[in-house]
Amino acid sequence: MRSFLNKFAIRIRRDETGATAVEYGIMVALIAVVIIVAVTLLGGGMKDTFTQTQCSVTGGTYAAGAKAGDGTCTPKPAPAAPAAG
């Protein structure tokens, strides 16, 4: 019986599949936290960058907002219709 328990204990100590799964789980959790923090911190600035790009492409006027992500683009007025003659 003692021999069986010793062999079983040695086998459990050598089996690292559970430890590897836990390590991968911790890595995935840390990567998720980094992504969430990055999106939270950079989200407003990215929105403003895309809004400025939209204004540049369409010829509109960009107005910065009070905080990051609040910038707006005022579209360029449409050309007047030609006079009927």
N, C-alpha and C positions, 0 to 999 in steps of 0.2 A: 504494500500500500504506500509506504514511504517513497519507494522508487517511482511509483506512478505520479505522486505529488511533485517530486523533484523534477521529473521530466516535463510535467505539465507547466510548472513554474518557469522552467527554462524556455519552453516553447512560447509562453506568453511574453516573456521579456524580449525575445527575439522578433516577435511579430510587431511590426511598426506600421501596419496599414491603417490602423485607427489614428495613430499620431500624425501620419501624413495627411489624412483627411481633415483633421483638426487644423493643421498648418495651412492647408489650402483654404479652408473656411475663414481663418483669420486674415489671410492675404486678400481674399475677395472682399471681406468687410472693410479692411483698410482702404482698398482701392475705391470702394463705393463712397466712403467718407471723403476721400480726396476729391472725387468727382463732384459730390454735393457741395463741398466748400468752394471749389473752383467756379461752379456754375452760379452759386449765390454771390460770390464776390465779383465775378466778371460779367454777369448777366446784363446789368444795366449799361455798362460801357459798350458791350457788344451790340445792344439794341441801338444805342446812339450812333455807333459806327455804321450800322446798316441803314439807319434813317438818313444819315449824312450822305451815304452812297446813293440812296434813292433820290435825294434832292439833286445831287450832281448829275445823275443820269437824266432826270426829267426836267432839269432846269428850274426846279423849285427853290424856295428859300428856307434854309434851316434855322430854327430858333432853339437854342439850348434851354433845357428845363431847369427847374430849381435843384433837382437831384439827378443822379445818373439814371438814364432810361426814360426820362421825361421829355426829351427833345422832340420837336415836331417839325414836319415838313409842310410848308404851304405851297400848294401846286402853282405852277406858272399859269396865269390867266389864259384862257383860250383866245385865239385871235378873233378879232371882230369879223363878222360875215361881210362880204363885199356888198356894197350898196347896189340895189336893183336899179337898173337904169334904162 
